[in-house]
Amino acid sequence: MELLTTLLNEQGDGEIRNGLNASAKRRVTEDVRPVFAPFARMLIGGATATAIIATGIGLAYVLPQAADAIGSYALISAEAALLFEIAAFIFGCHDLQEVARGRLRTSSLIGAWALAMLLCVLTFFTVKVSGEISRLWVSLVAGLALIPIFACQLGFQAVARRWRAQGRLARWVAIVGGGEHAVAFMRYLSAEPDTDMHVIGYFDDRCGRIPTMVESFRWCGTTEDLRKHAAAHRVDEIIISLPWSADARILEITRKFWSLPIDVRLGPEKIAFCMPRIPQGSIGGMPVLGLVERPLSDWSLVAKAIEDRVLATILLIILFIPMLMIALLIKLDSPGPALFRQKRIGFNNKAFHVYKFRTMRHDPEGRWELKQAAWNDPRVTRVGAFLRKSSLDELPQLFNVLTGEMSLIGPRPHPAWQNAGDVWQEHGGVPLEAVVSEYARRHRVKPGITGWAQVCGFRGGTKSPEVMRKRVERDLYYIERWSIWFDIKILMLTVIAVLRSQNAY
């Protein structure tokens, strides 16, 4: 890890060596997030839609036969703009990487606009208002609106190309392996540079038995160094460049990165260097096999964030008075604060503090922080027993959702257990992952107030490793199949689960 830090510091803060082109160094900001591309597409989409509407309204003001119905023509312009944006999205007209490469996609833009206008005209005939719409206005809009459409696209292209030159759109890639396969792969990348990829270096556990430099790529440490670095810094993709027959070693390495929100792929076999370039599932034109994919990215990440903030705000407004009453009951029932914070492990294995209504007797020394509650637990207060049974003690975590530390739906955040002995005494100092092998994978998304495991009956404590395994299975099922509709289903089932109050104490 120290070697990696030294190598990065030698190149300046925020500056990395472009492993594909050693002579070209670009300043790359570390604050680029997976939502950068969708927000950029939303920006160009909004600007184009505004330009189309402005064109339609402007022509309506100019034409005498349309000037008396500005509102109607404004609605028609808005419909055309919406239809165009839908078609442009389907045709990939606003694809950030394609636009940044200078590909304007003229035919796709014209096709999307033609389709939008055709659908508008069909709407006129369907609702029988075609006789009331100026044909001259429709013709002028159909032709003149292409000017602002292409103007917006050219402006977007100029900005995107500048972002690309600055490295803002690049994927930060790390290669695992320093043997024969990895050397052949890195030499291929050096000869066939992909300017949208920055290789920070390669990592291998065989210290002293591998070269410290291959072409322009440096050895930066062990796979454990990479895991620590990826948990703290930006790494978008990890390529494991080993023979595909080394399945045990590949699985061992992959497990190290299961808890990280990073794409992990298996590099090409030797035969791939003799195969023609393929467009899908490739790195620099070479075929790779996907092993682990980021569970939420691009539009799904944006949709999840909007869902969390909107619903959390609505729920806080509705539940504000009940939450005040709960806080008052807690204060009257036992001495101590109404709220308390507890350290939990969340997204990307990072610790954070959850907010909860206090349900146990005040413990200023934190002696009970890691010990799970049990049936008839003497620490639980009278009001606390009701709150825990009804899950109302979790309501303050809506503030964690607003701050972005949690989601409404997701795996429940667990305490910062050091080992399996903190949960089951009989396992002593054994690491938790050694008892529940896929436990760390649940940290690849933000933890939730409720989740699929909870509505499937796995609320409350985990009496045995088998119960924990079943809970983790449900968490991983949710992560791999996330959708807005799945979240809505879980929210509705949560109400039923709370009413049943099973396994809650």
VMD Tcl script that draws the C-alpha trace (Angstrom):
set ca {
  {0.00 0.00 0.00}
  {2.89 2.33 0.78}
  {4.37 1.67 -2.66}
  {1.07 2.57 -4.35}
  {0.79 5.78 -2.33}
  {4.38 6.69 -3.22}
  {3.82 6.08 -6.92}
  {0.68 8.21 -6.97}
  {2.30 11.00 -4.96}
  {5.23 11.10 -7.39}
  {2.79 12.13 -10.12}
  {1.11 14.88 -8.10}
  {-2.21 15.15 -6.30}
  {-5.06 13.83 -8.47}
  {-2.68 12.97 -11.35}
  {-2.10 9.40 -12.52}
  {0.01 7.80 -15.20}
  {-1.98 6.84 -18.26}
  {-0.81 3.24 -18.65}
  {-2.02 3.16 -22.26}
  {0.01 6.16 -23.35}
  {2.94 6.88 -21.05}
  {3.74 10.20 -22.68}
  {0.30 11.67 -22.04}
  {-0.49 12.73 -18.47}
  {-3.86 14.20 -17.68}
  {-5.21 15.71 -14.53}
  {-8.09 13.53 -13.38}
  {-10.46 14.60 -10.62}
  {-11.41 11.97 -8.04}
  {-14.86 13.48 -7.43}
  {-16.43 11.93 -10.53}
  {-19.29 9.65 -9.51}
  {-21.24 6.94 -11.37}
  {-24.14 9.41 -11.72}
  {-22.02 11.81 -13.81}
  {-23.12 10.37 -17.17}
  {-26.89 10.30 -16.51}
  {-26.88 13.84 -15.15}
  {-24.97 15.00 -18.23}
  {-27.58 13.32 -20.43}
  {-30.36 14.94 -18.40}
  {-28.69 18.32 -18.95}
  {-28.48 17.99 -22.73}
  {-31.98 16.51 -22.84}
  {-33.41 19.41 -20.86}
  {-31.60 22.00 -22.98}
  {-32.78 20.40 -26.24}
  {-36.38 20.09 -25.03}
  {-36.37 23.75 -23.96}
  {-35.03 24.78 -27.38}
  {-37.78 22.81 -29.18}
  {-40.52 24.35 -27.05}
  {-39.07 27.84 -27.54}
  {-38.98 27.30 -31.30}
  {-42.62 26.19 -31.37}
  {-43.84 29.09 -29.23}
  {-41.75 31.61 -31.20}
  {-43.23 30.46 -34.51}
  {-46.73 30.58 -33.03}
  {-46.20 34.24 -32.13}
  {-44.95 35.03 -35.66}
  {-47.70 33.28 -37.63}
  {-51.06 35.14 -37.62}
  {-53.11 31.92 -37.85}
  {-51.45 30.57 -34.69}
  {-51.11 33.71 -32.59}
  {-54.57 33.36 -31.05}
  {-53.85 29.92 -29.57}
  {-50.38 30.25 -28.07}
  {-51.23 27.94 -25.17}
  {-52.32 25.10 -27.48}
  {-49.18 25.37 -29.60}
  {-47.05 25.47 -26.46}
  {-48.60 22.15 -25.34}
  {-48.01 20.63 -28.78}
  {-44.38 21.82 -28.68}
  {-43.94 20.27 -25.24}
  {-45.41 16.98 -26.53}
  {-43.03 17.01 -29.50}
  {-40.07 17.75 -27.18}
  {-41.01 14.88 -24.85}
  {-41.45 12.42 -27.71}
  {-38.12 13.51 -29.19}
  {-36.29 12.95 -25.90}
  {-37.80 9.47 -25.57}
  {-36.77 8.61 -29.13}
  {-33.31 10.15 -28.65}
  {-32.81 8.03 -25.53}
  {-33.83 4.87 -27.40}
  {-31.56 5.71 -30.37}
  {-28.65 6.59 -28.06}
  {-28.32 10.15 -29.39}
  {-27.13 11.52 -26.05}
  {-24.65 8.76 -25.21}
  {-21.90 10.65 -23.40}
  {-18.98 8.46 -24.46}
  {-20.06 8.39 -28.12}
  {-20.58 12.16 -28.25}
  {-17.22 12.72 -26.55}
  {-15.52 10.71 -29.29}
  {-16.89 13.20 -31.86}
  {-19.69 10.99 -33.18}
  {-22.61 13.36 -33.78}
  {-25.04 10.61 -34.93}
  {-26.77 12.90 -37.41}
  {-29.06 10.22 -38.85}
  {-30.22 9.18 -35.36}
  {-31.05 12.78 -34.39}
  {-33.02 13.37 -37.61}
  {-34.76 10.01 -37.22}
  {-35.71 10.73 -33.60}
  {-37.13 14.16 -34.52}
  {-39.02 12.74 -37.54}
  {-40.53 10.03 -35.34}
  {-41.57 12.62 -32.74}
  {-43.28 14.81 -35.35}
  {-44.99 11.78 -36.92}
  {-46.41 10.74 -33.56}
  {-47.61 14.31 -32.96}
  {-49.45 14.34 -36.30}
  {-51.00 10.96 -35.53}
  {-52.18 12.39 -32.22}
  {-53.87 15.28 -34.05}
  {-55.84 12.84 -36.21}
  {-56.65 10.55 -33.26}
  {-58.22 13.32 -31.19}
  {-59.72 14.92 -34.33}
  {-58.08 18.35 -34.00}
  {-55.97 18.25 -37.18}
  {-58.22 20.87 -38.82}
  {-57.53 23.33 -36.00}
  {-53.72 23.08 -36.23}
  {-51.85 25.30 -38.68}
  {-50.14 23.11 -41.27}
  {-47.66 25.91 -41.95}
  {-46.71 25.96 -38.25}
  {-46.22 22.18 -38.23}
  {-44.05 22.31 -41.36}
  {-41.90 25.15 -40.04}
  {-41.41 23.52 -36.66}
  {-40.52 20.21 -38.31}
  {-37.77 21.89 -40.33}
  {-36.52 24.76 -38.16}
  {-36.41 22.87 -34.84}
  {-33.55 20.79 -36.24}
  {-31.35 23.89 -36.00}
  {-31.52 24.22 -32.17}
  {-31.43 20.42 -31.85}
  {-28.09 20.23 -33.65}
  {-26.85 23.42 -31.97}
  {-27.47 21.89 -28.53}
  {-25.85 18.63 -29.61}
  {-22.76 20.43 -30.96}
  {-22.44 22.41 -27.73}
  {-22.80 19.19 -25.73}
  {-20.18 17.57 -27.94}
  {-17.70 20.39 -27.31}
  {-18.15 20.09 -23.54}
  {-18.02 16.28 -23.63}
  {-14.80 16.30 -25.67}
  {-13.22 18.68 -23.16}
  {-14.32 16.39 -20.29}
  {-12.82 13.46 -22.16}
  {-9.53 15.31 -22.69}
  {-9.42 16.12 -18.96}
  {-10.00 12.46 -18.10}
  {-13.39 13.06 -16.46}
  {-15.04 10.31 -18.52}
  {-12.28 7.76 -18.17}
  {-12.60 4.47 -16.30}
  {-9.94 3.92 -13.66}
  {-8.77 0.35 -14.08}
  {-6.48 -1.88 -12.02}
  {-5.03 -5.13 -13.35}
  {-4.47 -8.15 -11.11}
  {-1.66 -10.40 -12.28}
  {1.95 -10.04 -13.29}
  {2.55 -13.36 -15.00}
  {2.65 -14.40 -18.63}
  {-1.06 -13.76 -19.28}
  {-1.00 -10.33 -17.66}
  {2.17 -9.29 -19.46}
  {0.65 -10.22 -22.84}
  {-2.53 -8.32 -21.95}
  {-0.67 -5.18 -20.84}
  {1.53 -5.20 -23.94}
  {-1.58 -5.44 -26.07}
  {-3.13 -2.47 -24.24}
  {0.03 -0.44 -24.75}
  {-0.06 -1.15 -28.49}
  {-3.84 -0.61 -28.79}
  {-4.54 2.29 -26.42}
  {-8.08 2.96 -25.21}
  {-8.12 6.66 -24.35}
  {-11.21 6.19 -22.19}
  {-9.31 4.00 -19.74}
  {-6.64 4.94 -17.19}
  {-4.71 1.99 -15.80}
  {-3.34 2.85 -12.37}
  {-1.03 -0.17 -12.44}
  {-0.98 -3.91 -11.82}
  {-1.08 -5.88 -8.58}
  {0.30 -9.33 -7.78}
  {1.04 -11.16 -4.54}
  {4.26 -12.73 -5.89}
  {6.61 -10.02 -4.69}
  {10.08 -10.32 -6.20}
  {9.04 -12.92 -8.78}
  {7.37 -10.57 -11.25}
  {8.70 -7.55 -13.16}
  {8.22 -4.18 -11.48}
  {7.45 -2.57 -14.84}
  {5.70 -3.88 -17.97}
  {5.70 -1.37 -20.83}
  {4.40 1.77 -19.09}
  {2.56 -0.11 -16.32}
  {4.00 -0.36 -12.82}
  {3.63 -3.02 -10.15}
  {1.80 -1.24 -7.31}
  {1.55 -3.89 -4.62}
  {-0.41 -6.97 -3.57}
  {-4.10 -7.73 -4.03}
  {-4.62 -6.72 -0.39}
  {-3.04 -3.34 -1.19}
  {-5.49 -3.00 -4.07}
  {-8.45 -3.87 -1.83}
  {-7.46 -1.20 0.69}
  {-6.81 1.37 -2.02}
  {-10.10 0.64 -3.82}
  {-12.03 1.03 -0.57}
  {-10.63 4.53 -0.07}
  {-10.04 5.84 -3.60}
  {-11.61 5.68 -6.99}
  {-11.29 2.40 -8.90}
  {-14.02 1.70 -11.46}
  {-12.92 -1.68 -12.74}
  {-10.60 -4.53 -11.78}
  {-9.32 -6.89 -14.47}
  {-8.05 -10.27 -13.24}
  {-5.53 -11.35 -15.87}
  {-4.91 -14.99 -15.03}
  {-5.41 -18.26 -16.98}
  {-9.10 -19.16 -16.90}
  {-8.15 -22.63 -15.70}
  {-6.89 -21.15 -12.40}
  {-10.47 -21.09 -11.12}
  {-9.60 -21.54 -7.42}
  {-7.17 -18.61 -7.46}
  {-9.58 -16.45 -9.47}
  {-12.38 -17.14 -6.97}
  {-10.06 -16.36 -4.05}
  {-9.11 -13.00 -5.57}
  {-12.70 -12.18 -6.54}
  {-13.89 -12.76 -2.96}
  {-11.57 -9.97 -1.79}
  {-13.53 -7.43 -3.83}
  {-17.08 -8.70 -3.25}
  {-17.81 -6.02 -0.67}
  {-16.74 -3.17 -2.99}
  {-19.05 -1.45 -5.54}
  {-16.61 -2.17 -8.37}
  {-16.89 -4.12 -11.63}
  {-14.59 -7.16 -11.58}
  {-13.82 -8.87 -14.89}
  {-11.73 -11.79 -16.02}
  {-9.14 -10.83 -18.64}
  {-8.72 -12.61 -21.98}
  {-7.24 -16.05 -22.48}
  {-4.23 -16.38 -24.81}
  {-6.39 -17.41 -27.75}
  {-8.21 -14.08 -27.56}
  {-5.14 -12.29 -28.91}
  {-5.66 -14.17 -32.18}
  {-9.37 -13.38 -32.38}
  {-10.96 -10.39 -34.19}
  {-12.01 -7.37 -32.16}
  {-15.52 -7.54 -30.75}
  {-17.69 -4.62 -29.62}
  {-19.33 -6.10 -26.50}
  {-17.74 -7.50 -23.33}
  {-14.32 -6.19 -24.22}
  {-11.49 -4.11 -22.84}
  {-9.51 -2.30 -25.51}
  {-11.16 -4.57 -28.08}
  {-10.18 -7.81 -26.29}
  {-12.91 -10.14 -24.93}
  {-13.28 -10.34 -21.16}
  {-15.63 -12.26 -18.88}
  {-17.64 -10.33 -16.29}
  {-17.34 -11.80 -12.78}
  {-18.86 -9.12 -10.54}
  {-20.82 -6.07 -11.63}
  {-21.61 -2.88 -9.78}
  {-25.16 -3.46 -8.45}
  {-26.36 0.11 -8.98}
  {-24.98 2.48 -11.59}
  {-26.01 5.05 -14.14}
  {-29.80 5.61 -14.20}
  {-30.56 3.00 -11.53}
  {-28.34 4.89 -9.07}
  {-30.11 8.18 -9.88}
  {-33.56 6.59 -9.59}
  {-32.71 4.99 -6.24}
  {-31.37 8.29 -4.85}
  {-34.48 10.22 -5.96}
  {-36.76 7.52 -4.56}
  {-34.99 7.63 -1.18}
  {-34.98 11.43 -0.81}
  {-38.57 11.96 -1.98}
  {-40.12 9.18 0.12}
  {-38.02 10.01 3.20}
  {-39.10 13.66 3.03}
  {-42.78 12.71 2.67}
  {-42.58 10.24 5.56}
  {-40.84 12.75 7.84}
  {-43.56 15.32 7.17}
  {-46.31 12.79 7.90}
  {-44.61 11.27 10.95}
  {-43.16 14.44 12.51}
  {-45.84 14.75 15.24}
  {-45.91 11.00 16.06}
  {-42.12 11.02 16.36}
  {-42.27 13.92 18.83}
  {-44.84 11.99 20.90}
  {-42.62 8.89 20.89}
  {-39.66 10.98 22.06}
  {-41.77 12.38 24.92}
  {-42.91 8.89 26.01}
  {-39.30 7.69 26.09}
  {-38.26 10.61 28.29}
  {-41.16 9.97 30.69}
  {-40.49 6.22 30.86}
  {-36.80 6.23 31.80}
  {-33.93 8.68 32.26}
  {-31.66 9.39 29.33}
  {-31.88 10.86 25.83}
  {-34.78 10.01 23.50}
  {-32.42 9.34 20.60}
  {-29.13 7.54 20.45}
  {-26.48 6.89 17.81}
  {-24.94 3.52 17.18}
  {-21.95 2.69 14.99}
  {-22.88 0.44 12.08}
  {-21.16 -0.83 8.92}
  {-22.63 0.48 5.69}
  {-21.91 1.00 2.03}
  {-18.42 -0.02 0.88}
  {-17.63 -1.37 4.39}
  {-17.51 2.18 5.78}
  {-18.66 2.83 9.34}
  {-21.38 5.38 10.08}
  {-23.78 6.20 12.91}
  {-27.46 5.27 12.70}
  {-30.10 7.22 14.61}
  {-32.67 5.28 16.64}
  {-35.18 5.91 19.37}
  {-33.69 4.65 22.64}
  {-35.34 1.37 23.63}
  {-32.93 0.26 26.37}
  {-31.87 1.74 29.65}
  {-29.33 4.52 29.23}
  {-25.82 3.15 28.79}
  {-23.41 6.13 28.75}
  {-20.35 3.84 28.74}
  {-21.48 1.94 25.60}
  {-21.10 -1.49 27.22}
  {-24.08 -2.96 25.34}
  {-23.35 -1.54 21.89}
  {-22.44 -4.81 20.13}
  {-24.59 -7.26 22.12}
  {-27.79 -8.25 20.31}
  {-31.12 -7.98 22.11}
  {-32.66 -11.23 23.38}
  {-36.14 -12.36 24.39}
  {-37.20 -10.66 27.66}
  {-33.96 -8.69 27.66}
  {-33.74 -6.82 31.01}
  {-32.08 -3.87 29.28}
  {-35.24 -3.07 27.25}
  {-37.60 -0.47 28.75}
  {-41.42 -0.72 28.75}
  {-41.81 1.82 25.96}
  {-38.79 0.33 24.23}
  {-40.39 -3.11 24.08}
  {-43.35 -1.68 22.17}
  {-41.10 0.36 19.87}
  {-38.93 -2.64 19.04}
  {-41.91 -4.91 18.43}
  {-43.51 -2.34 16.08}
  {-40.15 -1.25 14.55}
  {-41.00 2.36 15.37}
  {-37.55 2.71 16.95}
  {-36.13 2.76 13.41}
  {-37.99 5.92 12.31}
  {-35.12 8.37 13.06}
  {-33.11 6.57 10.37}
  {-35.12 8.62 7.88}
  {-32.56 11.33 8.67}
  {-29.79 8.88 7.67}
  {-31.61 8.42 4.37}
  {-31.73 12.19 3.77}
  {-28.00 12.51 4.46}
  {-27.27 9.71 1.95}
  {-25.84 7.23 4.46}
  {-28.78 4.84 4.09}
  {-31.61 3.93 1.74}
  {-35.23 3.22 2.60}
  {-34.84 -0.31 1.22}
  {-31.69 -2.38 1.50}
  {-29.81 -4.83 3.74}
  {-30.11 -3.86 7.39}
  {-26.91 -2.24 8.76}
  {-25.23 -4.47 11.33}
  {-23.04 -3.37 14.25}
  {-19.29 -3.08 13.75}
  {-18.60 -6.67 14.77}
  {-14.91 -7.49 14.91}
  {-15.35 -11.25 14.48}
  {-17.93 -14.04 14.62}
  {-17.50 -14.29 18.40}
  {-19.25 -10.94 18.81}
  {-22.42 -12.61 17.45}
  {-22.01 -16.27 18.47}
  {-19.69 -16.85 21.42}
  {-18.83 -20.40 20.36}
  {-16.96 -19.10 17.29}
  {-14.49 -16.99 19.29}
  {-12.09 -14.89 17.20}
  {-12.95 -16.47 13.84}
  {-13.62 -13.80 11.14}
  {-17.32 -13.40 10.38}
  {-16.68 -13.99 6.65}
  {-15.17 -17.39 7.50}
  {-18.49 -18.48 9.03}
  {-20.81 -16.73 6.53}
  {-18.75 -16.66 3.33}
  {-20.77 -14.08 1.35}
  {-21.47 -11.75 4.27}
  {-19.36 -8.86 2.90}
  {-21.28 -8.77 -0.42}
  {-24.26 -7.13 1.29}
  {-22.16 -3.97 1.73}
  {-22.11 -3.26 -2.02}
  {-25.23 -1.10 -1.66}
  {-26.40 1.33 1.01}
  {-28.08 -0.29 4.02}
  {-31.82 0.18 4.41}
  {-34.42 0.81 7.10}
  {-36.26 -2.27 5.83}
  {-35.36 -4.92 3.31}
  {-36.25 -8.18 1.58}
  {-34.80 -10.27 4.43}
  {-36.99 -8.46 6.96}
  {-40.25 -8.97 5.06}
  {-39.32 -12.63 4.53}
  {-39.37 -13.17 8.29}
  {-35.75 -12.50 9.23}
  {-36.25 -9.63 11.65}
  {-34.57 -9.28 15.01}
  {-31.54 -11.19 16.20}
  {-29.56 -13.91 14.44}
  {-29.46 -16.87 16.80}
  {-27.19 -18.99 14.63}
  {-24.90 -18.77 11.58}
  {-27.59 -20.58 9.56}
  {-30.09 -17.79 10.26}
  {-27.45 -15.24 9.22}
  {-26.79 -17.17 5.98}
  {-30.50 -17.14 5.12}
  {-30.67 -13.42 5.83}
  {-27.63 -12.77 3.64}
  {-29.18 -14.88 0.86}
  {-32.25 -12.63 0.86}
  {-30.09 -9.51 0.93}
  {-28.09 -10.69 -2.10}
  {-31.32 -11.65 -3.90}
  {-32.52 -8.06 -3.47}
  {-29.19 -6.54 -4.59}
  {-29.07 -8.64 -7.76}
  {-32.71 -7.97 -8.71}
  {-33.24 -4.38 -7.62}
  {-35.96 -2.32 -9.26}
  {-38.32 0.49 -8.27}
  {-41.22 -1.99 -8.33}
  {-39.32 -4.38 -6.07}
  {-38.83 -1.55 -3.58}
  {-42.55 -0.70 -3.68}
  {-43.40 -4.36 -3.06}
  {-41.06 -4.47 -0.06}
  {-42.56 -1.27 1.38}
  {-46.06 -2.75 1.20}
  {-44.90 -6.07 2.70}
  {-43.11 -4.18 5.48}
  {-46.45 -2.94 6.80}
  {-47.71 -6.54 6.99}
  {-44.46 -7.74 8.61}
  {-44.67 -5.02 11.28}
  {-48.28 -5.92 12.08}
  {-47.30 -9.57 12.50}
  {-44.37 -8.58 14.77}
  {-42.58 -11.88 14.27}
  {-39.03 -12.31 15.66}
  {-39.02 -8.68 16.91}
  {-37.95 -8.11 20.52}
}
mol new
graphics top color blue
foreach p $ca { graphics top sphere $p radius 0.5 }
foreach p [lrange $ca 0 end-1] q [lrange $ca 1 end] { graphics top cylinder $p $q radius 0.2 }
display resetview
